[in-house]
Amino acid sequence: MKKSVTTMVNEALALITTHSVETARALHGLPGVQFVDLRDPRELEREGAIPGAFHAPRGMLEFWVDTESPYHKPVFNQPGTQYVLFCAGGWRSALAARTMLEMGIENVAHIHGGFGAWKAAGHPVEQKAERPARVAPGPAAS
């Protein structure tokens, strides 16, 4: 049976912990709490980021969480760590939190409304430097 993304997000929301922006703000910066930004690098450059958040683009999350993966990132193998995921609006982070639960990471939640809600509430945001533009190699000098 075909599922819509709305159905998938709603199913995830029924299984995961969702923090309000204010609850997330109270957790921000506490020892043992790791914020994880799932947005695309261009979103970080354009909108800024939550200070101290680890950037894990959504497309790499499963590979970075899995300790058996050659792409594993140690930040996801910290016993007792509480992971607070966010994206722009809360849909990608809901799906990602469910995925992390299915991968055995039990202490994971996401922020209702995502980065947009965080920023709108006036919580701390830092600007990210733009990545240098890639320059195509020119013709070889003769």
SVG drawing of the C-alpha trace seen along z (x, -y; Angstrom):
<svg xmlns="http://www.w3.org/2000/svg" viewBox="-2 -37 55 40">
<polyline fill="none" stroke="black" stroke-width="0.4" points="0.0,0.0 1.3,-3.4 1.9,-5.9 2.1,-9.7 4.8,-11.7 2.1,-13.1 1.2,-9.6 4.8,-8.7 5.4,-11.8 2.3,-11.2 3.3,-7.6 6.7,-8.8 5.2,-11.5 3.1,-8.8 6.3,-6.9 8.9,-9.6 9.4,-12.3 8.6,-15.9 10.0,-18.8 8.5,-22.3 10.9,-25.1 10.9,-26.2 11.8,-22.7 14.5,-22.4 15.9,-25.8 16.0,-24.7 18.0,-21.6 20.4,-23.5 23.9,-23.6 23.4,-21.1 26.0,-18.3 24.9,-15.1 22.6,-16.8 23.6,-16.9 21.6,-18.9 21.7,-17.5 21.0,-19.7 19.6,-17.7 19.3,-20.5 21.2,-20.8 24.4,-22.9 22.8,-25.6 20.0,-26.0 22.7,-26.6 24.4,-29.2 21.2,-31.0 19.4,-30.8 22.2,-30.2 22.5,-27.4 21.9,-26.6 25.2,-27.1 26.9,-23.8 24.6,-21.7 26.3,-18.8 25.5,-19.0 24.4,-15.7 22.7,-16.1 19.6,-14.0 20.9,-11.9 23.9,-10.7 22.2,-10.1 21.8,-6.3 25.4,-5.9 26.8,-8.1 24.7,-6.5 25.5,-2.8 28.7,-1.7 29.2,0.9 29.3,-1.7 32.6,-2.9 31.0,-6.4 30.2,-6.2 30.6,-9.4 31.6,-8.9 29.2,-11.6 26.4,-9.1 28.1,-6.5 28.0,-8.4 26.3,-6.4 23.8,-8.4 23.6,-11.2 20.2,-12.8 19.9,-13.6 17.7,-16.6 17.1,-16.6 15.9,-19.4 15.4,-20.4 13.7,-23.5 10.1,-22.7 10.0,-19.4 9.1,-16.8 12.6,-15.5 13.5,-15.5 10.4,-13.4 11.3,-10.8 15.0,-10.9 14.1,-10.4 12.0,-7.4 14.9,-6.0 17.4,-6.5 14.9,-4.7 14.8,-1.8 18.6,-1.8 18.7,-1.4 19.3,-5.0 16.7,-5.3 17.2,-8.8 16.2,-10.8 13.7,-13.5 13.0,-16.3 11.9,-19.9 8.3,-20.8 8.5,-23.4 12.2,-22.8 14.8,-25.6 12.1,-27.9 10.3,-27.8 13.6,-28.1 14.6,-31.2 11.1,-32.8 11.2,-32.4 14.4,-34.5 16.7,-31.8 20.4,-31.8 21.4,-31.5 24.9,-31.8 25.7,-32.5 27.6,-29.9 30.2,-31.0 29.4,-30.3 31.4,-27.6 33.8,-28.8 32.4,-28.5 34.0,-25.7 36.0,-27.0 36.2,-24.9 39.7,-24.4 40.6,-26.7 42.4,-25.6 45.9,-24.4 48.6,-27.0 50.6,-26.1"/>
</svg>
